[in-house]
C-alpha cells in the first residue's frame, strides 16, 4: 500500500514560519489533506486538496504539493499552533485507499 | 454542519468483541463515507474502514448503498454497518487484544474530495481483563 513519510518532530519560534513535509511516491499526482490535532482532541482539517482551507482556518495555514513532497506551511506561528500534524491521501489504486502519514509534532519554542 | 458522537463500552476483555456506535446529527446521512479511525495511545492515526450510503444510486453511480471497505490489516475482524432510520453507524471488532487499545473516532469522509471533514470527539477503548 501507499506510504506517507513525515518527520517525527519540528520546532519553530513564535512569529516564524513552520514547514512540515509529507513524502510519498509521486505524491504530486494525488490530493493531499492536512489535519491538526491538539492533545486530547480530535483532529481538525486545516488544509484540503493540497492548498485549500476550510472556512474558519486562518490564512496563515497553507499547503503545496509537487513531485514526491507535499508541504504544510504555517506562517507567523503562534503558541496555539503547537500540535501534531498529519497528512492524508486517498489512494484509489489500492485496497487501502485511506493513508495517513505518521504525524509531525510541532513545538513552538 | 455534521456532528458525530461515539458511544460504547470503555473497556473490553481480550478475545471479546469491541462494539461502538456513532450517532450522526445532520439532515441526511446520504452521500458520505462514514468512517472509523483509531489512535493507540501516543501513536498516529489508523484508518479502520468505512461504509458508504446513498439514498439515490444516481448520486454516485460508482457505489451502491451500504458498500464497505476495510483496512486489509483488520479486515478479517471488522464489520461496519449502518442504521439509516436512527442515523447511526456501528463498528464491531472481534477477537480483540491489548494492541486494539486506542481512542476510536468516527468521522465523515467527503465523497468528492476524500478528506475527513467532520470528526467525533473520540472514545477511549481499553482492552484488559
Interface residues (C-beta under 8 A of the other chain):
Chain A: X1 X31 X33 X35 X41 X42 X43 X44 X45 X48 X49 X54 X86 X88 X90 X95 X96 X97 X98 X99 X100 X101 X102 X103
Chain B: X35 X44 X45 X46 X47 X50 X69 X71 X72 X105 X109 X113 X114 X115 X116 X117 X119 X120 X121 X122
